[in-house]
Amino acid sequence: MMIEKLHDMGIKSEYAYMAGFGSIGLSFVSWLISRLNPNHDRAQSDRWGIFVGHWASTFFTVGIALRLEEKGR
C-alpha cells in the first residue's frame, strides 16, 4: 500500500537507488568531517558514518519494491 502510494505520487525506483548511493557517499563525508573536528574522538566519527550508512539499505529496498510495482502495471 505504501509503495503503491509512492508510485502514484510519481516517485520512481531510480530515485530510491540514487538516494541509496547518495546515502553511502554522505556516510563517508559525515565520517570524514567528524574526523576533522578536533573535539570529536574516533568513536564519535564512526557513529556518524554508521548512522547515515544505515539509510542505504532502506532506500535500496524501497527501490526494489518500486521497481516491482512499475513492472506490475
ChimeraX attribute file (.defattr): number of C-alpha atoms within 10 A of each C-alpha:
attribute: neighborCount
match mode: 1-to-1
recipient: residues
	/A:1	6
	/A:2	9
	/A:3	16
	/A:4	13
	/A:5	10
	/A:6	15
	/A:7	17
	/A:8	10
	/A:9	9
	/A:10	8
	/A:11	15
	/A:12	17
	/A:13	23
	/A:14	14
	/A:15	14
	/A:16	22
	/A:17	20
	/A:18	15
	/A:19	19
	/A:20	23
	/A:21	17
	/A:22	16
	/A:23	20
	/A:24	19
	/A:25	16
	/A:26	17
	/A:27	22
	/A:28	19
	/A:29	15
	/A:30	20
	/A:31	22
	/A:32	15
	/A:33	13
	/A:34	21
	/A:35	18
	/A:36	13
	/A:37	10
	/A:38	8
	/A:39	9
	/A:40	12
	/A:41	12
	/A:42	13
	/A:43	10
	/A:44	14
	/A:45	20
	/A:46	17
	/A:47	15
	/A:48	19
	/A:49	22
	/A:50	16
	/A:51	13
	/A:52	18
	/A:53	22
	/A:54	14
	/A:55	17
	/A:56	22
	/A:57	15
	/A:58	15
	/A:59	21
	/A:60	20
	/A:61	15
	/A:62	21
	/A:63	23
	/A:64	16
	/A:65	16
	/A:66	23
	/A:67	17
	/A:68	13
	/A:69	16
	/A:70	13
	/A:71	7
	/A:72	7
	/A:73	5
